[in-house]
Amino acid sequence: MYKHKDLLGIREMSAEEIGFLLDTAGPMKEIIKRQIKKVPTLRGKTVVTLFYENSTRTRGSFELAAKYLSADSINMSGSSSSVAKGESLYDTGRTLQSLGADVIVLRHPMPGAPRLLARSVKAAVINAGDGAHEHPSQALLDMFTVREKKGGLAGLRVVIVGDIMHSRVARSNIWGFTKMGAEVRVCGPSTMIPVGLEETGVQVFHQMDQALDGADVIIMLRIQKERQQQGLFPGLREYSRLYGLNRRRLELAAGDALVLHPGPMNRGVEIAADIADGSQAVIEEQVTNGVAVRMALLYLLTGGGAQ
């Protein structure tokens, strides 16, 4: 059972809660497969997506999840709201609560912003990405995708490659996969690996060939140009040569290894086009599963978890 009012991060979730949420997403995916993708489960509920940063997949999937469950949805961005006039996040949240919001899905450039909002409103708050901190729903859909393909998560060797320091996806996946019993490896330039990351239970590699040895799951990350300072790597060509996933490197992993990417992809930089479109890539399935997982979140945070 999921007992929290909000979803703020994977770090504070237990393995049982993660498993329960993934179990709930299964029936939601069955709804998506129907010819008529609509159930009345959340009729009368209001979901607000409040995004202070650009998004395609996350925002779109939350909006679809609300519509498939028959909730009313309101879409807002920081540039088009009263925030542009100087309104604080606290006051924006109180306004949305007064408008009848049951769930607020927040993406914000500042780490901790969803937690601040959650303390200010009675509505459920879902962290859709806060700075370089966490992106819990992305990690949940990644785990759901892997579990669906592999039958479980415990004992798998998961390798996360790229800009670990600036990636909220990496942080949430590290917490999630380790809680579920997987062996997690991270790989990237030393300038992109946080100091002391080994204390979280992961193995740190700087040579990609070594990291991929026997990997069951490979999660490729894009370079977070909008969050990092200059000088962390020589250039895109050099980065691609050292940390790009190509056919030769994929062959170092297990024969049935899965390739994931949270998007957006930089083809030819962190991942070769033939790998992104290949049979081992489950990138498009991640998008579909993202809707199912977010349907499960909306359901559980509006009272379904108590049933």
Order of alpha helices (4+ residues) and beta strands (2+ residues): alpha-beta-alpha-beta-alpha-beta-alpha-beta-alpha-beta-alpha-beta-beta-alpha-beta-alpha-alpha-beta-alpha-alpha
